[in-house]
Amino acid sequence: MKTMLSVKTDAKLKKKAQQVARDLGLPLGTIVNRYLQQLVTEQRVVFERPEIPNAETRKAIAQVRKDWAEGNMKAFSPAFDNAEDAITWLNT
């Protein structure tokens, strides 16, 4: 049997959550139900703080995004047919 659950939340948060769910190809209700199932199963609530990359990592990410946007494929690993070729490429 299904029932309705009404939850008050910020309108902007709801819209953003709906967009993320849509991008994932899931209804928002499915995501909420999964969180509720996890709450019942684990009997705990986990609030995680997202990891924040340090300055060096942020710089590397920015460079990768720039290379990708500019089509600089030399910055990315090609596909390899075997491990020896991959190791050779890594060592060059």
C-alpha positions, 0 to 999 in steps of 0.5 A, spaced: 500 500 500 502 506 498 501 513 502 503 520 501 508 524 505 508 531 505 514 535 507 516 542 507 522 544 504 525 550 500 522 551 493 529 552 490 532 546 493 526 542 491 527 545 484 534 543 484 533 536 487 528 535 481 533 537 476 538 532 479 534 527 479 531 528 472 539 528 470 540 521 473 533 519 470 530 517 476 523 520 479 525 525 486 520 520 489 524 514 488 530 518 491 526 520 497 524 513 498 531 510 498 533 515 503 527 513 507 529 505 506 536 507 508 533 510 515 529 504 517 534 499 515 540 502 518 537 506 524 541 512 523 542 519 519 548 520 516 550 527 514 556 528 510 560 534 508 563 534 501 570 533 500 573 539 498 579 539 494 586 542 496 589 548 491 593 543 487 588 538 486 583 544 484 589 547 479 589 540 476 582 539 475 582 546 472 587 544 467 584 538 465 577 542 464 581 547 460 584 541 455 578 538 454 574 544 452 580 546 447 580 539 444 587 538 447 587 530 447 594 529 448 593 531 455 589 525 456 591 517 456 589 514 449 586 507 449 591 501 450 591 494 447 596 491 452 599 493 459 606 494 456 604 499 452 600 503 457 606 502 462 611 505 456 606 511 455 606 512 463 613 512 463 614 517 457 
